[in-house]
Amino acid sequence: MWFSRKVTIFKKKDGVTWQKIKDALKSAGLKGVRSGHYPVDSLNACGCGAKVDPRNFGAGGWIDRDVYFVDVKPEDLERAKSILSENGLDASVDDDVIGKLGRV
């Protein structure tokens, strides 16, 4: 299971949908699902080791810049898609999560 092949069914900057997808797959009893999130910014606005990002101190508060993903085993792909369609969830893979304005 640790080193088995996985297929990405969701990759996007959308933490709310990510949580709903995880909950739906878990409640359906699908095993071997891998999910997580990672920051898309390689460097914060303050520099390499800065933990305080000045962009987060605006009127809206903390800005979520993470990319969220859900992976399933290839043999469970069709079952996962049917579970998500039954729950009305749109699992999509965004190949350009940074966007053209985010590249340096």
N, C-alpha and C positions, 0 to 999 in steps of 0.2 A: 504494500500500500504506500509506503513512503516514497518509493522511486517509480511508481507506476505512471503511465502516461495520462495526462489530463487534457481536457478540452475546455477552453474558456467560453463560458456562456454569457458572462456579464463583465464589462469593464468600462467604468464611467465615473465621472465626478458627481455621484449621486448617492449619498450615504443613506437616505431614507428608503429608496427603492432597494438598495443593497440589503438592508436589514429585513425588509419584507420578503425578499427572495430567499434569504437564509432561513427565515422562520417557516416559510412555506415548504422548503425542501426538507427541513428538519421534522416538521409535523407530519410529512408524508412518509418519513422513515427512510429517506434516501441516504445510503452510507457512502463514505469515501468522498464527500464534498470538501473541497478546500476553498477557504475564503480569507480575505484579508484586505488591508489597505496600506498604501505607501505614499509618502509625500512626493509631489511632482516637481517641486522646486529643488534644484540641486544646491542652491545657496539662498539663505535668507537675505532680506534687504539690508540687514546690518553687517553682513559678512559671514565668513565661513563658520565660526563657532557660536554665532549669536543665537540665543534662545528667545530673545524678545524681538518680535517683529513689529515695527512701528505701523505696518498696514492693518494690524488687528485692533488698534486703539481708536477707531473711528466710531461713528454713531451706531453702526450695525454690530459692533463687537467682533468677536473672533470669526475669522474667515476660514472656512473649510476648503483647503486646497488639495486634499488627498484624493487619490484615485482608488476606487473600490473595485474588487474583482471577486468572481465566483467561478471555480473550476469543478468539473465533474469528470468521472471516468467515461471514456468513449462509449462503452457498452450501456451506460446510463443516460446518454444524451437525449434520446427520444423520450424516455420517461420523465426526465427533468423538464423538457419543453412542454410536455403535456400537463405536468403539475403546475407550471407557471401559467399556462393558458387557462387552466381551470380556475386559478386564483385571480385572473385578470391582470397579470404582471407582464410587463414588456422587458425581456432580458435582451439587451443589445450590447454590442462590443464597439466601443469608440476607438478607432485605430489612431486617432490624433488627439489624445487627451490633453496635450499641452496647448495646442492651437497655434496658429501661425504667428500670433503676437507674442507668444511665450518663449519662442526660440531666440537664442542669442547668436 
